[in-house]
């Protein structure tokens, strides 16, 4: 009998990220990646990986950017994975993922990361944020958050009043 697959906790904590903070975190990721390269191609995991991939590409001077499109979230719940668009054959054909950098905004359970890793084994996988269940799937990340945290990325939010965590003033 197979062991049960660990399930991610339902998000309970909110972690809002501003554009400024995300840009700083993505640049910090780039500084770490500069030591791991050289890279001459980026595969960004859409949609979340588009923004950090643009920042990393600019900072590292990478012009070849490919996408892999995987749908996994319905609202704030991760469901079944669907490969919407694969990776171009000329990128997949590189021996052992040489020179390829995979970029995503977040690794959560690691399911999406595993799917991408299976497509281009040996590539270097980097995310801006990582949760404990997915952390082993990435090579480089900047900030770890708890598994029960929901990250509100700046492209998903607008400016609005935020009530205090505790209304009783404690």
Secondary structure as the mmCIF struct_conf table of DSSP 4:
data_model
#
loop_
_struct_conf.conf_type_id
_struct_conf.id
_struct_conf.beg_label_comp_id
_struct_conf.beg_label_asym_id
_struct_conf.beg_label_seq_id
_struct_conf.end_label_comp_id
_struct_conf.end_label_asym_id
_struct_conf.end_label_seq_id
HELX_LH_PP_P HELX_LH_PP_P1 UNK A 2 UNK A 6
HELX_LH_PP_P HELX_LH_PP_P2 UNK A 8 UNK A 11
STRN STRN1 UNK A 13 UNK A 16
HELX_RH_AL_P HELX_RH_AL_P1 UNK A 19 UNK A 34
TURN_TY1_P TURN_TY1_P1 UNK A 35 UNK A 36
STRN STRN2 UNK A 41 UNK A 46
TURN_TY1_P TURN_TY1_P2 UNK A 47 UNK A 48
HELX_RH_AL_P HELX_RH_AL_P2 UNK A 49 UNK A 60
TURN_TY1_P TURN_TY1_P3 UNK A 61 UNK A 61
STRN STRN3 UNK A 64 UNK A 74
TURN_TY1_P TURN_TY1_P4 UNK A 75 UNK A 76
STRN STRN4 UNK A 77 UNK A 85
HELX_RH_AL_P HELX_RH_AL_P3 UNK A 89 UNK A 92
TURN_TY1_P TURN_TY1_P5 UNK A 93 UNK A 93
BEND BEND1 UNK A 94 UNK A 94
HELX_RH_3T_P HELX_RH_3T_P1 UNK A 95 UNK A 97
TURN_TY1_P TURN_TY1_P6 UNK A 98 UNK A 99
STRN STRN5 UNK A 100 UNK A 107
BEND BEND2 UNK A 108 UNK A 110
HELX_RH_AL_P HELX_RH_AL_P4 UNK A 111 UNK A 119
BEND BEND3 UNK A 120 UNK A 120
TURN_TY1_P TURN_TY1_P7 UNK A 121 UNK A 122
STRN STRN6 UNK A 124 UNK A 131
HELX_RH_AL_P HELX_RH_AL_P5 UNK A 132 UNK A 135
TURN_TY1_P TURN_TY1_P8 UNK A 136 UNK A 137
BEND BEND4 UNK A 139 UNK A 139
STRN STRN7 UNK A 140 UNK A 145
TURN_TY1_P TURN_TY1_P9 UNK A 147 UNK A 148
STRN STRN8 UNK A 149 UNK A 152
HELX_RH_3T_P HELX_RH_3T_P2 UNK A 154 UNK A 156
BEND BEND5 UNK A 165 UNK A 165
TURN_TY1_P TURN_TY1_P10 UNK A 167 UNK A 168
#
